[in-house]
Amino acid sequence: MLNIRQATAEDVPTLHSLIQEMAEYEHLPLLITEQILTNDGFGVQAKFRVLIAEFGGNPAGYAIFFDSYSTFQGRSLFLEDLFVRPEFRKNKIGRALFSRVAAIAIQENCFGIMLHALDRNELGNPVLQEDGCYVPRQLENCLPEGQCIADCCWSRR
Amino acid sequence: MLNIRQATAEDVPTLHSLIQEMAEYEHLPLLITEQILTNDGFGVQAKFRVLIAEFGGNPAGYAIFFDSYSTFQGRSLFLEDLFVRPEFRKNKIGRALFSRVAAIAIQENCFGIMLHALDRNELGNPVLQEDGCYVPRQLENCLPEGQCIADCCWSRR
């Protein structure tokens, strides 16, 4: 039922729709276009990598991540987005996407995955915590846009 | 007096010493070695870029940054470290390093620079604010290691 695969340039329209849904959820304006996504994600020097989750053949979610670095600990991945469409939730798709990114992190000798947790992510934050992410209970680091985030880290150790 | 230049593999011993000083300032254990820095920063697929600041011919500070991405806004740089040795402070070296990274961000069509501000950085945070970074007044997002950080963004707009 669930298939997770690397995205290609042909997935850009689907990906843009999914990011649009994510932006609506986060109440943020979306400045990025399909053209920008194509150039930055699927060109010669790609700035990010994308996994697409399909459930019953339909696009159900995605993960976007890129290389990150800590001068104290070395290589890591930064998980920019992990999103599952509302109608596909409760099928452990988010956890499967996260596990796939974690497998890549381990394969590439990263110490862990960095990410931001959003305060109103009531579904995702407990999953992250169960998987060993440190998520502060109170997310009090509020940005001018009104979103409150916390830096989290899933460590392979 | 002040010279800012791109680091090469020959700078790794100096760079490692500077990172060691930064780690002592942040009370964090340094896991990274000269060998890891050489492999990850100066190999075929470098994970980060380094600027070295020399003042009167002596290594005075450094900046380490890498490509970052926002699915809402597009390309950015993540400024991982910006450090000036205590004896070289008050010479606007930090601001010069920051300006150089900002110039690269503009040149590479980035929307801005992402960074973490540390709560006890009494010298650096006001500089960032003067340069237009948003730094929350209260940095309440504390990690288990005891450091309190805030996500900041310098935007070219």
Interface residues (C-beta under 8 A of the other chain):
Chain A: I19 M22 A23 L28 P29 L30 L31 I32 I36 D40 K47 F48 I64 F66 D67 S68 Y69 S70 T71 F72 Q73 G74 R75 F78 E80 D81 H116 Y134 P136 Q138 L139 E140 N141 C142 L143 P144 I149 A150 D151
Chain B: I19 M22 A23 L28 P29 L30 L31 I32 I36 D40 K47 F48 I64 F66 D67 S68 Y69 S70 T71 F72 Q73 G74 R75 F78 E80 D81 H116 Y134 P136 Q138 L139 E140 N141 C142 L143 P144 I149 A150 D151
